[in-house]
Amino acid sequence: MKKIAVDMMGSDLGPEELKKGLLRFAEEYPDYSFILFGEKSKLDTLFASDDRFEIRNTSEVIPMEIDPMSFLRKKDSSMYQAITSVKDKKADGVISAGSTAGLVVGSTFLLKNIDGVSRAGLCSPFPTVDYSKPATILDIGASLINTKEDLLSFALMGRAYAKEVLKIEDPKVYLLSNGTEEGKGSKEGREAYQLFKEKNYLWFKGNCEAREALDGKHDVIITSGYAGNIFLKATEGMGKNMSSLIKKAFKKNIFTKIGYLFAKKGFDELSRTMDYKRFGGAIFLGVNGVVIKAHGNSDEYGFYSALKVCRNMIEADIVTKIKKQVQDE
Amino acid sequence: MKKIAVDMMGSDLGPEELKKGLLRFAEEYPDYSFILFGEKSKLDTLFASDDRFEIRNTSEVIPMEIDPMSFLRKKDSSMYQAITSVKDKKADGVISAGSTAGLVVGSTFLLKNIDGVSRAGLCSPFPTVDYSKPATILDIGASLINTKEDLLSFALMGRAYAKEVLKIEDPKVYLLSNGTEEGKGSKEGREAYQLFKEKNYLWFKGNCEAREALDGKHDVIITSGYAGNIFLKATEGMGKNMSSLIKKAFKKNIFTKIGYLFAKKGFDELSRTMDYKRFGGAIFLGVNGVVIKAHGNSDEYGFYSALKVCRNMIEADIVTKIKKQVQDE
């Protein structure tokens, strides 16, 4: 029986919504059980007495924005305790839809980086034009500016993830850049380019512009966290804008409305292809434990998907695989 | 009679394509004439003898990637000479679909920054969900990392542009950031935030996440060039991906094809809204002269649109307006 520690607090839609995702996941995977951290009185009314749901009362909630010192003082918060349960081997992974900053700080402090990992990073698969070929991108916001050594860690961890979880045989790695030519890129990106060239990594394929990143031909793309976060949110925003324009186009008049009835199947496929919720959230790669950041606004399907990501990481034994990848290079 | 200096070399589709855009523009605006820089033998066959098209032979072409020293040695290049004609007051503005790096270096060196401008920046209006409300964003790639003083220059120039060219009454300025709260953002972004607050600028409205930048509610968004370039290309790429997925959706089967016939009008409107070619390219704001960077792959419509941007900047007397904006603050 595998166990997931769930931070039930701090999400936008509240524990009621997370519960729905949890029950759906629990039904599908009977070999998983859960430790739920949060306000006991609230959780007790939500979850009927059930061996698979263990409830642990905590008195505090980590706010969206938090500095490291404040986090460490909030020892009786649902997030602190959920991470601690992984540290103490009481759970195989932890999931939270709460504060990203808190989860990054707390996991780094409590679980520590894997030996040889310069810095842990937030990683996410991104939908591309090819449904079957998501692109793995990191860091998307744990850091602001990274070093070339951090970027090397991101490359190795991204490869381990793409291999073990996405089942890509020999994932190719690119540096996110403002141009494809050698010599383009941020300061740390250019330094990483030289480092990878010196080390003669065959999996390193040079720079990738943001324009081509989601064309389905790039397996792993690494970047400093600030630029990665801009990339993440720019594509999310553009996807959202395009979706609302598509809706508007079909609602223009009676003819376009009829057009929708005919074209519906094609556009259902488009929605499936671009639906980022199927990826459930981000993975904090590089610490000694499986740590999943579900979207703050996770609904039932979103949280269910994030739990599946957590399960995938546990089943793939990703921490061991990253250790191996880091040692091998 | 106003005059535009045109660099006819270095574009992806060649001078033949630029010519089409030029002729379309020339027909629409009979009060404009042109100095064309490039290989004379080629241009002579393209342009019939016409008082409004003066041809100047140049022997070199600036390559896509060029360092400052190499640019300055290529004095007989079409780009160098075209910029020089603005410096020498022979032309009111210069346009090129060639090397961005060359145009930035050459314009900065030959035209010099406007007094009080810390750094010139590449600026572009971006299509938003609201057709009538483009967002002005700079810098999108002239620099990599900027200082808070640079960001202040960008804010003032962006405001001057949005006021004079887009006719927005009192443009609001935002810092592109990884979070909306104060304290979020890149190092220089956080410093600029404090600077703007100290100076008590009423037009400064805080941080803007990349996700919301193109919602039609943000007038001017400023950023260091590297992040701006990532934003530009991420949105371009996502727009392109969504367009290809829409085409695919309509081509799925016979029903979706019929759907397209009904929905066509709505989707024509969507295409118009998101068509970045209507903006023609980027404006290099902050030097003593009107400098327009047309898209490298400009077709007839794209180059025609870029020429219209050039004309708008000349008619708005943007250099004088920026001088005033910088002095007033």
Interface residues (C-beta under 8 A of the other chain):
Chain A: E65 T128 V129 G141 L144 I145 L176 N178 G179 E181 G183 K184 S186 K187 E209 A210 R211 E212 A213 L214 D215 Y226 A227 N229 I230 F231 L232 K233 A234 T235 E236 G237 M238 G239 K240 N241 M242 S244 L245 I246 K248 A249 F250 K251 K252 N253 F255 T256 I258 G259 Y260 L261 F262 A263 K264 K265 G266 F267 E269 L270 T273 M274
Chain B: E65 T128 V129 G141 L144 I145 L176 N178 G179 E181 G183 S186 K187 E209 A210 R211 E212 A213 L214 D215 Y226 A227 N229 I230 F231 L232 K233 A234 T235 E236 G237 M238 G239 K240 N241 M242 S244 L245 I246 K248 A249 F250 K251 K252 N253 F255 T256 I258 G259 Y260 L261 F262 A263 K264 K265 G266 F267 E269 L270 T273 M274
